[in-house]
C-alpha cells in the first residue's frame, strides 16, 4: 500500500498495557482517547472488549459526519508482536465491530505527531474507498511521522513462518497431516501444529504407498505423515521434504521389535 506523508502535533498511544512499558502505554492510551474526543470522535473504552478481543477502544461516531461508524482500535509501540496479532485477528473475526485497525507506532513520535497521524489514518481507513473492502488492517507510523497500511493476515503468516524457522532446523523430523493435495499440479500442503503449514511437491514424497494414495486424495481428508523441514527460501510457506506415511520412520527395518 502507498506511503502517505504525516502531520505534526502532540499525541499519545493506546496499547495492551503489558510488559515493561505497560504503565507508560496505559497513560498514552488515555491521552489518545482524550485527543480524539477533543476532535469530535465518540470514543468508548470497554475493558471487557480489550480483554476478550484486544480492541483497546471503539470509535462509534464522528462529529458532523452522518455515517455509520463502528471502528475497533488497538495500538502498540512493539512492532511484529506475534501474540498480539493472533489475538487481535481472532477477536476481530468475531464481528463485534464493523472494522478494526491495529496501529504499530514508533514511540519516538508520541510527542512529535504520531498520534494525529494515526487519527487521520483511522479516518482514511473508514472513508477512503480504497479500503472499503477491508474489515481489518494494520498501520505503521514511522519515526518521521510517515505511515503505511499493511495486510495483517499476511504479516501474521510471515511471523509464524519466521517463528517456525527459529525453532526448526533444516532436516529436522516433524509430524503433521496432509490437508490439501492438487493432483493436476502435483503439490499440496501439510499442517503441523496450530496454523503451521508446509508446502510439498510430489517429488518430495519418498513413500511409494503415499504416492499411490495421493492421486485419489479427497478434499477434507487428513493423511498423517512424517517429513523433514526443508527451509523456506523466502517463500510464503516453508517446504516439507522426505514426506512419508506416519509410521514409516526413517531407518525402519521392517521388523516388529521382537513381536
VMD Tcl script that draws the C-alpha trace (Angstrom):
set ca {
  {0.00 0.00 0.00}
  {1.06 3.56 -0.58}
  {3.22 5.56 1.79}
  {1.50 8.75 2.92}
  {3.08 11.82 4.48}
  {2.03 12.56 8.06}
  {1.48 15.76 10.04}
  {2.97 17.26 13.17}
  {1.36 17.67 16.59}
  {1.15 16.22 20.09}
  {-0.19 12.77 20.81}
  {-0.06 9.51 22.66}
  {-0.95 5.90 22.17}
  {-3.40 3.14 23.04}
  {-1.97 -0.30 23.73}
  {-2.49 -3.54 25.61}
  {-0.63 -2.30 28.67}
  {1.52 -5.38 29.29}
  {5.25 -5.81 29.72}
  {7.89 -3.40 30.98}
  {6.31 -0.37 29.29}
  {2.79 -1.21 30.47}
  {2.15 1.78 32.78}
  {3.55 4.28 30.29}
  {1.44 2.87 27.48}
  {-1.75 2.85 29.54}
  {-1.22 6.58 30.19}
  {-0.70 7.08 26.46}
  {-3.96 5.27 25.75}
  {-5.90 7.69 27.90}
  {-4.20 10.66 26.22}
  {-5.06 9.39 22.75}
  {-8.69 8.82 23.62}
  {-8.86 12.33 25.07}
  {-7.34 13.83 21.91}
  {-9.81 12.02 19.68}
  {-12.70 13.21 21.84}
  {-11.47 16.80 21.51}
  {-11.60 16.37 17.73}
  {-15.24 15.27 17.83}
  {-14.88 11.50 17.93}
  {-17.11 9.49 20.24}
  {-14.74 7.05 21.92}
  {-15.86 4.20 24.15}
  {-13.42 2.27 26.30}
  {-14.79 -1.13 27.29}
  {-12.35 -3.15 29.41}
  {-14.16 -6.36 28.50}
  {-13.58 -5.72 24.78}
  {-9.92 -5.03 25.44}
  {-9.56 -8.22 27.46}
  {-11.54 -10.52 25.17}
  {-10.94 -9.06 21.72}
  {-7.83 -6.87 22.08}
  {-9.81 -3.81 20.98}
  {-8.33 -1.01 23.08}
  {-11.24 1.31 22.38}
  {-14.15 1.78 19.98}
  {-14.99 4.76 17.76}
  {-18.76 4.92 17.25}
  {-19.39 8.45 15.96}
  {-17.54 11.41 14.44}
  {-18.89 14.92 14.85}
  {-20.60 16.37 11.72}
  {-20.24 13.09 9.81}
  {-23.61 11.45 9.26}
  {-22.40 7.95 8.52}
  {-22.39 4.73 10.50}
  {-19.10 4.27 12.36}
  {-18.00 1.12 14.17}
  {-14.21 1.00 14.44}
  {-12.20 -1.03 16.92}
  {-8.69 0.26 17.60}
  {-5.63 -1.27 19.20}
  {-2.24 0.46 19.30}
  {1.20 -0.77 20.26}
  {4.76 0.52 20.16}
  {6.01 -3.05 19.70}
  {6.29 -3.98 16.03}
  {5.70 -7.53 14.79}
  {4.10 -8.79 18.01}
  {3.02 -12.30 17.02}
  {0.85 -12.97 20.08}
  {-0.93 -9.62 19.74}
  {-1.62 -10.12 16.03}
  {-3.06 -13.59 16.64}
  {-5.30 -12.41 19.47}
  {-6.38 -9.26 17.63}
  {-7.35 -11.12 14.45}
  {-9.18 -13.77 16.42}
  {-11.20 -11.05 18.13}
  {-12.00 -9.05 15.01}
  {-13.16 -12.16 13.14}
  {-15.97 -12.46 15.68}
  {-17.62 -9.42 14.13}
  {-18.05 -7.32 17.27}
  {-17.16 -4.22 15.20}
  {-17.61 -3.40 11.52}
  {-13.93 -2.51 11.03}
  {-10.78 -2.75 13.13}
  {-7.29 -1.30 12.91}
  {-4.08 -2.33 14.65}
  {-1.62 0.55 14.91}
  {2.13 -0.01 15.33}
  {3.57 3.37 16.21}
  {7.17 4.40 16.70}
  {7.42 5.51 20.37}
  {9.61 8.47 19.39}
  {6.62 10.05 17.63}
  {4.30 10.07 20.66}
  {5.07 13.74 21.34}
  {6.04 14.79 17.82}
  {2.97 13.99 15.75}
  {2.47 10.26 15.71}
  {-0.98 10.32 17.28}
  {-2.54 12.93 14.93}
  {-1.14 10.86 12.04}
  {-2.74 7.72 13.46}
  {-6.07 9.52 13.92}
  {-6.00 10.77 10.33}
  {-5.20 7.24 9.14}
  {-8.19 5.87 11.08}
  {-10.45 8.29 9.20}
  {-8.88 7.29 5.88}
  {-9.48 3.64 6.69}
  {-13.12 4.39 7.45}
  {-13.94 6.60 4.47}
  {-11.38 6.06 1.69}
  {-12.92 3.81 -0.97}
  {-9.59 2.07 -1.50}
  {-10.02 0.40 1.88}
  {-13.75 -0.19 1.68}
  {-13.43 -3.97 1.32}
  {-11.01 -4.34 4.27}
  {-12.56 -5.45 7.56}
  {-9.27 -5.21 9.44}
  {-5.96 -3.61 8.61}
  {-2.60 -2.78 10.11}
  {-0.97 0.65 10.27}
  {2.69 1.52 10.88}
  {3.64 5.06 11.91}
  {7.35 5.63 11.39}
  {9.85 7.88 13.17}
  {9.42 10.66 10.59}
  {5.61 10.55 11.00}
  {5.00 8.95 7.62}
  {2.85 5.86 7.66}
  {1.59 2.98 5.59}
  {-1.12 0.37 5.85}
  {-0.28 -3.34 5.81}
  {-2.12 -6.63 5.48}
  {-2.38 -8.09 8.99}
  {-3.02 -11.66 7.87}
  {-0.05 -11.67 5.51}
  {2.15 -10.21 8.25}
  {0.91 -12.87 10.67}
  {1.81 -15.64 8.20}
  {5.29 -14.18 7.83}
  {5.81 -14.01 11.59}
  {4.63 -17.59 12.03}
  {6.99 -18.72 9.28}
  {9.87 -16.85 10.92}
  {8.99 -18.34 14.31}
  {8.93 -21.80 12.76}
  {12.37 -21.28 11.25}
  {13.74 -20.10 14.57}
  {12.56 -23.25 16.34}
  {13.21 -25.70 13.49}
  {16.42 -26.58 11.71}
  {16.71 -27.81 8.16}
  {16.47 -31.60 8.22}
  {14.54 -31.72 11.49}
  {11.97 -34.54 11.68}
  {8.37 -33.31 12.03}
  {4.87 -34.78 12.11}
  {1.67 -33.45 10.58}
  {-1.24 -34.20 8.27}
  {-1.75 -33.58 4.59}
  {-4.71 -31.20 4.41}
  {-4.72 -30.49 0.67}
  {-3.34 -32.02 -2.49}
  {-3.82 -30.93 -6.11}
  {-3.29 -33.89 -8.39}
  {-3.15 -31.83 -11.60}
  {-0.41 -29.64 -10.15}
  {1.45 -32.26 -8.16}
  {1.69 -30.34 -4.90}
  {-0.14 -29.93 -1.63}
  {0.05 -28.70 1.96}
  {0.80 -30.26 5.30}
  {-0.43 -28.81 8.59}
  {1.76 -29.35 11.65}
  {0.66 -27.71 14.87}
  {-1.53 -24.66 15.18}
  {-1.90 -22.99 11.77}
  {1.61 -24.06 10.74}
  {1.52 -25.05 7.08}
  {4.19 -26.60 4.87}
  {4.32 -26.87 1.09}
  {5.30 -30.17 -0.50}
  {5.67 -31.45 -4.07}
  {5.13 -35.00 -5.23}
  {8.85 -35.09 -5.97}
  {9.44 -34.73 -2.21}
  {7.34 -37.83 -1.37}
  {9.63 -40.80 -0.65}
  {6.92 -43.28 0.34}
  {5.58 -45.44 -2.52}
  {2.32 -46.13 -0.68}
  {1.68 -42.43 -0.21}
  {2.49 -41.75 -3.87}
  {-0.22 -44.24 -4.83}
  {-2.78 -42.68 -2.45}
  {-2.30 -39.03 -3.36}
  {-3.96 -39.09 -6.84}
  {-7.20 -40.24 -5.17}
  {-6.97 -37.73 -2.31}
  {-10.41 -36.42 -1.30}
  {-10.58 -32.76 -0.17}
  {-11.13 -32.62 3.55}
  {-9.27 -35.85 4.30}
  {-6.37 -35.78 6.75}
  {-3.42 -38.04 5.93}
  {-0.96 -38.35 8.85}
  {2.62 -38.05 7.62}
  {6.19 -37.59 8.76}
  {8.54 -35.26 6.95}
  {11.65 -33.16 7.29}
  {11.84 -29.38 7.48}
  {13.29 -28.16 4.18}
  {13.61 -24.43 4.89}
  {11.57 -21.66 3.32}
  {13.84 -19.95 0.78}
  {11.82 -16.77 1.34}
  {8.61 -18.43 0.15}
  {5.17 -17.98 1.66}
  {5.21 -21.45 3.25}
  {8.22 -23.48 4.42}
  {8.99 -26.65 2.47}
  {8.42 -30.25 3.56}
  {10.81 -32.86 2.14}
  {11.15 -36.63 2.51}
  {7.40 -36.90 3.08}
  {6.11 -40.36 4.02}
  {3.19 -42.02 5.75}
  {3.22 -41.72 9.53}
  {4.75 -44.90 10.92}
  {7.27 -45.22 8.10}
  {10.02 -43.75 10.25}
  {13.43 -43.30 8.73}
  {15.56 -46.35 9.38}
  {12.55 -48.72 9.74}
  {13.99 -52.20 9.14}
  {10.62 -53.90 8.68}
  {10.83 -55.94 11.90}
  {8.34 -55.79 14.77}
  {10.83 -55.18 17.57}
  {10.58 -58.70 18.84}
  {6.80 -59.19 18.49}
}
mol new
graphics top color blue
foreach p $ca { graphics top sphere $p radius 0.5 }
foreach p [lrange $ca 0 end-1] q [lrange $ca 1 end] { graphics top cylinder $p $q radius 0.2 }
display resetview
